[in-house]
């Protein structure tokens, strides 16, 4: 594990952005073509048709939470995979951007609609963290556990609004599932600190056992190192803590985040010696982010039986189709103003907008060639049009085809519905290769934007980095 520090004079603590198959999708042996690793594509799709079930809503709030619709037949796509001993949907839901609409209560009607839909569609797998909170509180180093509590409240209401039955099949998702994360910190120096944090997360999530409990990153937060003081790594201490959580029945599965091939192998061996399986490793991974050790990490995890959760599967919006060929002037490498607005009218900062604009356009003295991401977007659009899918769905399906579970962030029901359209089908081996060839020809990789980076964390006193080696 290599790391470095860049000193920044600031006292603000920001969080990190950690923004196959199922029975019908067995993973075939790797094939090698054009020097690229791909997974042989599955050939069967399984779907279930069931009648919609609208619960009686006994109060005004519950009526607002679920949009009025005529009863129609719901089509639930049975597209699942496994994380350890748990069956999960092939696509997760990232919660790093979730926050309450109220300053005093945990309320968000748009998010409630999203969670209701996820539960009805058998696609309720939420990835959160103790570190996640509202944007302002998180920026100030406050709000720990806020998103966990919000997630709990939204799921509780969704369960009462939609009488979802637990699956009797061992190969189907059984109710809403939640993954959360422990944040390695200088004041957490014992295995017991992991157990204590896990118990607090259980309380906030309203569960006796967490479906997946992950370490948020390697132990790289070492504030005294910039003054020349050596600080011993606590990675094995945290691994021992994960083992204790598992052995005490607090979690169903344990995982890590931002571990490269070397560290994930060491962690797996450490846990195996204690009878604890390592279930997952969450890293930044996308069609535009396979370099810097990411693809090697996915390959090693597939070899070890450790499921990769792919953060940044959209490369912060670049691979959603908002930067599309109609809005890119390929001769002048400029982008229409309304496209910038479309991509960035969410919660992105000016620094993030500037960096994303560079990925889209390139040139202007940057390391990104003129034209930016346009050639890749054109290929994605071509595939999307043939399949009657969206560019974003192609981006997510690519991640699934590589044996990972993409964890796109979603804040609206419309975003979730589009994400779910990536389930129930697979790109062909040829399509995967054509996408990778176009991505390789770009000459650059997605490494994040603004303070949201794929391999570093702004921690107040500076920036701590890690490498997937």
N, C-alpha and C positions, 0 to 999 in steps of 0.2 A: 504494500500500500504506500503510494507516494502522495505527499501533500505539500502544499506551499501556502504562504500567507502573504496577502497584500494589505498593508496597513492603510486604513481609512479613518480619518479623524471624525468619529461620530459615536454617539452613545446610544443610538437607536438599535434595538434588536429586532430583526425581521426573521420570519419563518422561511424555511426552504419550501420549494414548490415541487412537490412530488406528484405538482400538478404536473391437432390437439386432442385430442379428442374425447368427445363423447362416444357413446355407443355407436352412433351413426357416423362419427368422424374419427376413426382410429388413425393414429399417426403412423404413416408408412416410413420405411427406412429412408435416410437421406439419399438424394441423388445429386450428382455433381455435373453441372453443365455450364459451359462458358466460364469455368473457374469460380462459379458462384454456388453456394450451398442453398438448396431449396428443400422443402418437404413435399413429398408426393401428395397430390391433392386427393381429398376424399370424393366419393361418388354418390353418397346417399344423403338424403335430407329427411328428417323426421318432423312432422308437425302434428299438433293436436287441434281439433275443432271442438269448441265447447261453447255453450250458450252464455251470454253475458249475465252477470249477477249484480244487480244494483241493490245495495243495502238500504234499509229504511234509515233516513237521517232524522234524528230527533231534536236537533237544535239548528239554529240559523247558521252557525259557523260551519257545521258539517255540510250544509247544503251549498255553501259558497265554495267549499273545498273541492267539490266534485262537479264538473261542468254537466249541464243538462244535455242528455243525448237520448235519442230513441234507442230502444233495445235492439241490438243487432248481434249477429254471431261474432264472437271474438275468435281470432286466430292466434293461438299461443304457439310460438315457434320453440320447439324443443331443441335448442342448440346449446349444449352444455359441455363442460369439461370438469376436471377435478383439481382442487388444491388440497393436497394431502388426503384426508379422509372425507372431504366435503365436496359435494357436487355444487357447482356454481354456474351461472350463465357465462357464455363465452365472451361477453363484454361487461365490464364493470361501470360504475358511476362515480366519478371523482367529486369530492365535496370541498375542495380547498377554497373555492370561491363562494361557498354558501355563507349567508349571513341573515340576520333577522331584519325585518322591515321596521321593527320597533326598537327604541333605545332602552326600554324597560322590560320587554317581554320577548320570548322566543317565538316570533310569528313571521311567516312568509307564505302567503297564499299561492304564489307561483310555484314555490318549491313543494308545497303540499300537493298541488296538482301533479307535479312530476313524480313524487313518491307514490301517490295513488296509482298512477299509470304503471309505474315499474312493478308494483305489487300485483296488479291485475294481469300484467303481461308475463308474469313469472320471470322477471328480469331484475329483481331487486337485490343487487349486490353492490353495497356502498363502501367506498374506501375513504376513510377519514383519518384523523390523527389527534392526539391530545393537544398538539401544538396549534391546531387550526382554530381560528376565531374570526370575528369580523375584521375587515380590512384595517380599520383604524387601530383597534385594540391589538391586532397582531403586529402591526408596525411599531407599536410602543412596547412590545414584549408582554402584553397582557392578553386576557381572553382565553387562557389555557382551558381546554375542555368545553368551550362554548359550542363548537360545531358538533361534538359528540352528543351534548344534551339536545341540541336542535334536531339532530338526526333521530334520536330516540323519540322525541315528541312527534315528529312527522310520521315515523313508522307506526307509532301507537294509534294515531288518528287514521292512518291509511288502513290499518287492520280492522278498525271498527267501521270504517266506511265501505270496506269491501271484504265480505266474509270469505277470505281465501282459505281453502282447505289445504291441509298439509298433504304433501305427496306421499303415497304409499309405496312408490317405486324407488328403489335404491339408486336409480339413474336419473332422477329428476330433482330439480331444486325444491327444497323443503322450506318454504317461507322466506321472509327477508333475511339477508345475510349481511354482516358488517365486519369489515376489517379495520383495525386502527393501529396506531404506531406509538412506540415509546421513543422519546427524544433523548439521546445521549447528551449529558450536560456535565460540566465540571464538578457540580455538587452531588452528582449521583455516582457513587464510587463502590457500591456493593451490589451483590446479586439481590439482596433484599430490597434495594431501591427499585429494581425492576418489578418485583412482586407487588410492592406498595403502589406503584404507578398503575399496574395492571388492575388491581382491586378498585382504584379510583375510577379507571376507565369503565370497569364493569358497572359501577354505581351510576355513572353519567349516562351510559348506554342502556341502563335498566335491564341488564342481563346477568345471569349467574355464570355464564361461560361465553367468552368472546370467540367468534368463528375463526378469526385469523389475527394474531398479535405479532406485529413486526417491529424490528428496530428501524428507526427512521433513516439512519445513515451510519457509516463507520464512526468510530470515536476519533473525530478530527478536531473537535472544538477544544483547543489548548491555548487559552489566553496568555499564559506565561511564556509561551514559546517565543513570542516576538521580543521578549527581554532576555533571551538566551538561556532560559531554564528548560531543562529536559523534563518532559512529562510522559510517564509511562502509559502505553495504550491500555484502555480498559475493555477492549473488545471481548476478551475471554470472560471478563467479569459479567458483561451483559449477556453473553451466551449462557453462562451458568444461570443467570436470572431467568432467561427464556425457558430453560430446562425446568426450573423450579415452578414456573407458572404452569407448564404443561403437566408436570407430575402432581401438582396440587389441584388439578382439574379446573383451573381458571380459564383455560383456553383449549380450543379444539385443535388448532394448528399454530405453528410458529413460523415466522419468516424474517427476512432481512430486507434491506433496501440499499441500493447503490454499492453493491459488492461486485467486484470483478471476479474472474475465474479463480484466481489464487485464494482470495479471502472466502469466497463461497465454498470452495473445496475444504478449506481448513475448518470453517464453521460446521459444515456437514459432518466431518469426521469427529469434531468435538461433541456434537449433539448425539451422533450415533453411539458414541461410547457410553452415553447416559441413557440410551434407549429412547431417544427423542428424535423423530424424523424432522428434517428441515423441509418445509413445504413450499416456500416461495422466496423469490428475490425480485424486488421492484426496482426497475431502472428506467432511465429515459431511453425510449426506443421508438423509432418510426421509420417510414420509408426514407425520410430525409435525415435520419439520425442513427445510422448503423455503424459509423466509424468510432474512433476513440475507444475501442474495446467493446462496444455495445454488442456487435454481432458475435464476437468471440464469447462474450458472456452468455448470450442466448444459447449458443451451441453447447457450451459447457453445462449449462443448467439443464438443457434437454437431455444431455448424456447422463447427468446425475439424477434425473427424475425430480428436479426442482422447478416448479412452475414459475415462469417469468411474468410479472405484471408490468405492462408497458405504460409508463407515464409519458406525457407529451406525445401521444400518438398522432395529434394534429399539428405538431410543431407550432403550438400557440396560435393556431388558426391558419397558418400558411397552407396546410393541406386540406382545408375544408371547402375549397372552391370559391372562397371570397376573393382570392387573387386568381381570377380566371382569365382565359385568353382573350375574351371580349374586352376586358378592361386593361389589358397590357399592350402597349405600343411596342412591338418587337424591334422596330427600326430605331426608335429613340430611347427605348428602355425606360419609358415613363409610365406612370400608372394613373388612371383616372381618379379624380378627387373623390368621387362617390364611392369608389372601391375602398379607398383608405377609410372613409367614414363607415362603410359597411363592416369592415374588419375590426375597427377599433372603437366603435361606440359603446363597447362594453365597459370593462373596468381597467383598461390598460393605461399605463403611465406614459408620459411623453418620451421617456427613455426607451420604453418597450416599443412604442410606435416608431421611433427613429430606427431601431434595430430591425424591426419587422419590415420596414420599408426598404432597408438595404437588402434583405433576403429576397424581396419581391423584384426589385429593380436592378440591383447590382451596380457596378461602375462607380462613378463619382469618387474615385480614390480609395474605395474599399477593397477588401480582399476577395469580394464576390464578383465574378465576371459580369460584364454587361449582359442584361437580359434576365439575370437572377434565376428564379425558380420556374420561369415560363415554360421551358421545354418539358419539364416533368409534368406540369399542370396540363399541358396539351395531351400528353399520353394518358393521364388519368381521366381526362374528359372523354377521350376516345373510348376507353374501356367502359366508363360510366354510361355513355350513350348507348353502346351496344347492349348493355345489360339492364338498361332502364333503372340505373342507380344514380346516386349523387357522388360527387367527387369525394366527399367526406366518408361515405360508406365504403368506397374503394380503399381509402387510407386505413380504415379500421379493419377491413377484411384482410388486407395485406398482413397486418400484425397477427391476426388469428392464424393465417396460413403459415406463419413462421413459428407457430407453436406457443405464442404468448397470449395473454389476456389483456387487451387494451383497456386502459382506464381513462376514458375521456371525461373531462369536466363537463357538467351539464347544470344549467341554472333554470332552464325553462322546459315545459312539456314538449314544445316543438323541437328543441335540441335533442331531448331524449328519444322522441319518436324517430327522428332522422338517424340517430345512432343505432336504434334497434333494427333499422333497415339493413344493417350490415350483417345481420344474423340470418341463418337458414340457407346459406349458399356459400360457395368458395370460388375464388379466382383459380384459373387453371395454372399449371406449371409454366406454360408459355407466357401468360399474362404477368405472373410474378417476375419472371426473368426480364421481360420487356420493361417493366417498371424499374427494376434494379439497374438495368443498363442505362436508362435515361437519368436516374438519380446519380449514378457513378460519373456520368459525363458532365454533370454540373460543375464539379471541381470544388465543392464546399459541402460542409455538414451543418446541420442545425445544432447550435450550442446554447440556445436560449436567447432571451431578450431582456434588456434592463437588468434588474437585480434577480430575475428569475432565470437561473442558469441550470444547465443539465448536470454539471459536475462541480458545483461550488455552492457555498452558502454564505450570505452576508450575516455576520454575527456581531455587529456592533463595533468591535475593535478592529475589524478588517474582514477579509474574505478568506475562508478556509476552503481548500480544494481537495478533491480526491480523484483518483484515476481508476478506471476499470482495467486493472492489469492482473 
